[in-house]
Amino acid sequence: MSVARLREFNISMGQGRALSVSFSADGKRLATGWRGGVQLWDVRNDAKPLWAESDEEPESTVAFLPGGRVAAGNTRRVRRVH
């Protein structure tokens, strides 16, 4: 029997709520999409997340691609973030 370890993250940025959330396949990173950008978190430590700015369009979808890169997008476009 395996026991899952849970960890809580405060992903609030003062811009409302995250519009999308995705964990990497290895479970080591978390990507969150916002109105104005994408945050990349290392879930193994409490380091400040990386921030990637975007245009005025909200990042309503984030996903990890094969190889660990991150894609973010909305109904108008998709882009690679990291």
C-alpha beads as a LAMMPS data file, in Angstrom:
LAMMPS data file: protein, C-alpha beads

82 atoms
81 bonds

1 atom types
1 bond types

-500.0 500.0 xlo xhi
-500.0 500.0 ylo yhi
-500.0 500.0 zlo zhi

Masses

1 110.0

Atoms # bond

1 1 1 0.000 0.000 0.000
2 1 1 1.432 3.363 -0.976
3 1 1 0.649 6.575 0.821
4 1 1 0.243 9.805 -1.113
5 1 1 1.962 12.891 0.228
6 1 1 -0.133 16.025 -0.145
7 1 1 1.256 19.527 -0.264
8 1 1 -0.699 22.750 -0.455
9 1 1 0.405 25.694 -2.596
10 1 1 -0.762 29.264 -2.315
11 1 1 -1.033 30.191 -5.979
12 1 1 -2.951 33.420 -5.436
13 1 1 -1.470 36.426 -7.226
14 1 1 -3.967 39.110 -6.378
15 1 1 -5.389 38.721 -9.895
16 1 1 -8.277 36.508 -8.973
17 1 1 -8.033 32.788 -9.444
18 1 1 -5.855 30.639 -11.645
19 1 1 -7.621 29.823 -14.910
20 1 1 -5.726 26.570 -15.507
21 1 1 -3.392 24.235 -13.637
22 1 1 -1.204 21.364 -14.876
23 1 1 1.391 19.080 -13.252
24 1 1 4.383 17.773 -15.184
25 1 1 4.479 14.027 -15.878
26 1 1 7.151 13.499 -13.212
27 1 1 5.176 15.540 -10.671
28 1 1 8.069 17.938 -10.032
29 1 1 6.628 21.070 -11.654
30 1 1 3.314 22.860 -11.679
31 1 1 2.164 25.359 -14.321
32 1 1 -0.644 27.826 -13.622
33 1 1 -2.337 30.059 -16.206
34 1 1 -3.591 33.543 -15.334
35 1 1 -4.905 36.727 -16.917
36 1 1 -1.542 38.124 -17.911
37 1 1 0.814 35.165 -17.849
38 1 1 1.929 31.763 -16.705
39 1 1 3.683 30.730 -13.502
40 1 1 6.037 27.740 -13.326
41 1 1 6.536 26.205 -9.883
42 1 1 9.092 23.687 -8.606
43 1 1 6.894 21.706 -6.211
44 1 1 9.904 20.174 -4.443
45 1 1 10.776 23.422 -2.685
46 1 1 9.353 26.794 -1.678
47 1 1 11.222 28.819 -4.316
48 1 1 9.426 31.741 -5.910
49 1 1 7.792 30.623 -9.173
50 1 1 9.020 31.741 -12.580
51 1 1 6.664 34.170 -14.327
52 1 1 6.128 34.448 -18.082
53 1 1 4.205 37.537 -19.204
54 1 1 1.582 37.339 -21.901
55 1 1 -0.558 39.801 -23.803
56 1 1 -3.973 40.888 -22.586
57 1 1 -5.501 37.515 -23.428
58 1 1 -5.927 35.174 -20.437
59 1 1 -4.030 31.881 -20.393
60 1 1 -7.052 29.598 -20.104
61 1 1 -5.060 26.409 -20.808
62 1 1 -1.620 25.237 -19.699
63 1 1 -0.090 21.829 -20.425
64 1 1 3.284 20.120 -20.242
65 1 1 4.597 18.894 -23.594
66 1 1 6.814 15.846 -24.108
67 1 1 10.309 16.845 -23.065
68 1 1 9.063 19.074 -20.259
69 1 1 8.291 22.286 -22.137
70 1 1 5.102 24.151 -21.303
71 1 1 2.406 25.270 -23.721
72 1 1 -0.153 27.911 -22.824
73 1 1 -3.046 29.245 -24.788
74 1 1 -6.585 30.394 -25.168
75 1 1 -9.168 30.413 -27.920
76 1 1 -6.997 32.694 -30.136
77 1 1 -3.512 31.169 -29.935
78 1 1 -1.159 28.600 -28.370
79 1 1 2.481 29.317 -27.480
80 1 1 5.448 27.585 -25.883
81 1 1 6.396 29.203 -22.599
82 1 1 9.465 27.405 -21.268

Bonds

1 1 1 2
2 1 2 3
3 1 3 4
4 1 4 5
5 1 5 6
6 1 6 7
7 1 7 8
8 1 8 9
9 1 9 10
10 1 10 11
11 1 11 12
12 1 12 13
13 1 13 14
14 1 14 15
15 1 15 16
16 1 16 17
17 1 17 18
18 1 18 19
19 1 19 20
20 1 20 21
21 1 21 22
22 1 22 23
23 1 23 24
24 1 24 25
25 1 25 26
26 1 26 27
27 1 27 28
28 1 28 29
29 1 29 30
30 1 30 31
31 1 31 32
32 1 32 33
33 1 33 34
34 1 34 35
35 1 35 36
36 1 36 37
37 1 37 38
38 1 38 39
39 1 39 40
40 1 40 41
41 1 41 42
42 1 42 43
43 1 43 44
44 1 44 45
45 1 45 46
46 1 46 47
47 1 47 48
48 1 48 49
49 1 49 50
50 1 50 51
51 1 51 52
52 1 52 53
53 1 53 54
54 1 54 55
55 1 55 56
56 1 56 57
57 1 57 58
58 1 58 59
59 1 59 60
60 1 60 61
61 1 61 62
62 1 62 63
63 1 63 64
64 1 64 65
65 1 65 66
66 1 66 67
67 1 67 68
68 1 68 69
69 1 69 70
70 1 70 71
71 1 71 72
72 1 72 73
73 1 73 74
74 1 74 75
75 1 75 76
76 1 76 77
77 1 77 78
78 1 78 79
79 1 79 80
80 1 80 81
81 1 81 82
